[in-house]
Amino acid sequence: MYNSAVTFSASGLGELDSTAEDCSTGIGLAPIEFTESVVLVNLSGAIFTSGSPGTWSAPTNIQDFSPDFGNLSAGDSGSAVAPGSHLAIIAGEFGGAGFGVLQLQTAVTATTTPAATDWVSANVPNDPSGVPWSMGLDPHTVTAYLSPNDGKAYGLMTNDTRTFLVKVDLALLLSAPRIAATHTADPALIPAGTFTFIAE
């Protein structure tokens, strides 16, 4: 068994709340709960040292997405990567409508410091019944997939009452115009078709 060579909680950064990986590049990510930061680790460059306990180290980046991810309730919490897309979704929890999408690097070497090259934050609109979106609780109600039907990367989230799923076209949201000098999507200019609601 190996323990990370970096103890994030001991350094005062907070708790890593969930994990996800872009398996095509080996970039792992873990949001730091109650913050706007995500730990990105290049697992393809991991070095393991045996011992009792063993340790490991890898090129690591703690990337701060403030102020853009300030709309995520309880901070950066849930996470998922749509396989093969290099797109990740970061969700809040315990209410609120905020979430974000990260564009991860498409190629890395063993020495690459991982980083999101672009990102966008947005809020899930009110559901079709007019109720404001309220993000689910633990365990995190977010996942992502690459559609075999149209080849697009989608994020899926459910609200806390489990009345609706929302399917988010990740690349389409990432292309949305931003509010000036931010990485926050302009809600009036988010392209049609970005959000699809599915009654549960």
N, C-alpha and C positions, 0 to 999 in steps of 0.2 A: 504494500500500500504506500502511496506517495502523498505528501502534503505539499501544497503550494509553497514556494519559497517566499512568497509575499503574503503576509497576513493583513488583509485589508481592514478587518474590524479593529485590530489592535492599533492601526495607524490613524484611527479616528475617521475613516472614510465612510463608515456605516456598514450595513449588511447587504451582501449580494443576494438578490431576491429570487432570481430564476436564471436558467442558463439555456443557451441555444448555440448551434454551430452551423456555419456554412461548410458543409462537409466537402465541397469541391475545392476549397482553398485551405481548410483547417483553421479558419478564423472562428474562435469561440467568443461569445459575449455574455455578459452578466450585468444587468442593471443594478445600480446601487439604490436600494429603497429609500424613499424620502429625500432623494436628491434628483438632479437633472443629469447625472453622469452615468456612463456605461463603461464597464471594464471590457476591453477588447484584447484578446490573447491570440498570438500566432502559434497555434498548437503544432503546426508543421515544423516549427523550430524549437520544440520542447527538448530540453536536456534533462535526463533523469539521473539522479545520484542515489545509489542504493545506500541503505543504512537502516537504523531503527530509531525513529522512523526515516524512511527515504524522503527525499525532496525532489522538486522539479523546478525548473525556471524556463521562461520563454519570453520572447519579445512581447511587451505589454504596453498598453496605452489606456490611461483613464481619461476618456474624452467627455468634456463637459458640453452639454447641449442647451445650456441656459443662454438667454432667457426663453428660448423657443419652446422647451418642454415644460415650462412652468404651468401649463394647463393640465398636466397629468395628475390626477388625484392620487395621493400617497407617493408621488414621485414616480420615477422609472421603476416598474415592477415586473410585469409579464413580458415575455419575449418569445419570438419564433422567427425562423428563417424559412422562406419558401425555397425548397431544394432546387439547385441549379440556376437560381435567379440572381444571387448576390444581393437580395433585398430582405431586410429584416423589419419586423414590426415590433414596436415597444409600446406597451399599454400601461395605463394606470390601474388602480384597483379601488375597491370600496367606494364606488360612486364616481361621478364626474363623467365627462364625455371625451376627455382628451387622450390622444395617442400620437405616435410618431412613426415615421418610416425612415430607415437608414439605407443608403446606398453603400454597400461594402466594396472593398477592392476586388477586382475581378481576377487578379493574379498576384501571388506572393512567392517570395523565396523564403528560405529558412531564417533569414536575417531581417526580413521586412517587419517594420513596426506597423501593426494593424491600425486602420483608421477608417471611419466613415468619410467618404469623399463628398457626400451631399446628404442632406436630410430635410425633412419637412414635418411640421406638426399641424394637427387639425383637430377638430371636434366632430364626433359622430352627430349627424343631424337628429332631430326628433324622429321617433319611430312613426310608422304609418298611422298609428292611432293618435298621434300628436303628443305623446308623452316624451319628455326629455330623456335622452339616453343616460343610463346609470351603469357604469362599468361593473362587471362581476367581482366576486370575492375570491378568496383562496379556495381551492387551487386556481391558478390563473385561467381565465376563460378566454384565451387567445391561442390561435394556431395559425399556420400558414401553409400553403401548398401551391404547386405548379399544376395548372389545369391540363389534363390530357385532351380536353376538348378544344381549347383555343390557345394553349401554350402560354397563357398569362399567369403572373404571380398574384395570388390573392391572400389577404389576411382574413381570418374569420374571428369574430368576437360575439359573445352573447351578453345581454344585459343581466343585471342582478336578479331580476324576477323571471328570467328564462322565458320571456314571451316572444323575443325576436333574436335571430342571428343577424349580424350585418356582415356582408361580404365587401371587402375593400379592394379595388384594383390598385395595387401598390405602385406600379409604374405610372399609372395615370395620375394618382395623387402627387407623386414626386414631380410630375410635369406641371402641376398647377402654378399659376402666378402667385408670387409671394407678396405679403405686405412689405412695403419698402424697407430695405436694409435688414430684413429678418429672414429666417427660414420657416416662417409661419404662412401656411396657405391662406390666401385671401378667400374667405368663405363665399363671397359673391362671385368668384371666378373659378371655383372648383368645377372641373368638367363634368357634364352630365354623364352618368354611368359609373362614376367613381364608387358610389355606395349603392348596394342592392340589399334590401331587407327581406328576410325570410321568416315567416311566422313559424314558431315552434309548436 
